[in-house]
Amino acid sequence: MLKEVAERLKDNYPYGDPLYAGQMLKPPHPVARLAYEMALQINPNNHALDGGRASSAMEKEAVAALARMVGWETHLGHLCGGGTMANLEALWIAGQLHPGKTILASTQAHYTHQRIAGVLGLPFETVPVDRRGRMDEHALDRRLAAGGVGTVVATIGTTATGAVDPLAAIVELRKRYDFRVHADAAYGGYFLLTDNLEQETRGAFDHLADAASVVIDPHKHGLQPYGCGCVLFKDPSVGRLYRHDSPYTYYTSTDLHLGEIALECSRPGAAAVALWATQRLFPLVRGGDFAQGLASGRAAALALYERLREDRRFVTAAPPELDILVWAPRAVSVTEASNLSRRVFAEAAQRQLHLALVSLPLQLIDVQDMQRDRDAIICLRSVLMKPEHREWADRIWAILDEATTAAGVRR
């Protein structure tokens, strides 16, 4: 049977290879794998201390380290199955505090926010973005002035382009309007530790501590297996909103049971053990070994962006704020450019370079010389989130150059 499993698992992309630069897939660190496997021998459940005493303590310590990274010495938080569940909990709390009020997010925010608002029965609206894919602060100002807004979701690293919403400006708007700020830093949160961000982007990260809640996904840049997300609240008193009664748990200790501050019930203690071990090996300090790995991915994205920008065969989006970059072949029309993107994607895959495709509104890509025969353009997208991508940048470019020629893109 296991031999059959091994054969079935061959039907995958080489996610751990440096030439895989498509979706947000980063191999877990070996210490995370080993710690997870060790915990699986016990298979703890971090809902109640009855089911995972050691792993619950390790979860609290690991989550506290994430909170300190954000800038909070006091907090309430726990691990979740991923960013979707973490954002659900944050917006559920927001809805409890501002019932019936509208949730705002940018048009480039993750689609999960609109779906979550629907599940929670809360009104949801989007705010336009600027040419860099970041929430337009002036449009936000106008919408806040109209009233009825309970929460603004600031995306700290959009899924499509890695854009970082202007959190400093959003926080400033709270001086004039009453609303809650939720920072969806599921993808970009760890970049708080890096030293090679643009000044404006750094300003957004420096205001993470001013948000009411923050979501970070350790299973993205945190070197963890899927699924491992985390939701953090600045004000521990929101725990009262989770309060519930259970006739058969929470009796073995007067200490806080993680199930008392979570919507999820059963949760894998192994995920907490793996995260705790990884953070012991790589402390969450600015400029440390872990941060340098993130900086390397961003450096790779910047290097590849410069080559794309200087090559007349391509049109580009704005310079990457994190480690995601987007571009398209230059063509007579948007439709032709979109078709060429698909061809380059296929030609690159045949050469073992795995990219991704993304549909973007025309305002986010430089299509000034193209016939605008459609409202969106299919672009190529790379997520250079592996530290080794920096050393492989030349090889990635060489394959991309060859694939672009084979796809029929003219110089």
Buried (B, 14 or more C-beta within 10 A) or exposed (E): EEEEEEEEEEEEBEEEBBBBBBBBBBBBBEBBBEBBEEBBEBEBBBBBBBBBBBBBBBBBBBBBBBBEBBBBEEBBBBBBBBBBBBBBBBBBBBBEBBEEBBBBBBBBBBEBBBBBBEEBEBBBBBBBBBEBBBBBBEBBBEBBEEEEBBBBBBBBBBBBBBBBBBBBBBBBBBEEBEBBBBBBBBBBBBBBBBEBBEEBBBBBBBBBBBBBBBBBBBBBBBBBBEBBBBBBBBBEEBBEEBEEEEEEBBEEEEEBBBBBBBBBEEBBBBBBBBBBBBBBBBEBEEEEEBBBBBBBBBBBBBBBBEBBBEBEBBBBBBEBBBBBBBBBBBBEBBBBBBBBBBBBBEBBBEBEBBBBBBEBBBEBBBBEEBEEEBEBBBBBBBBBBBBBBBEBBEEBBEBBEBBBBBBEBEE
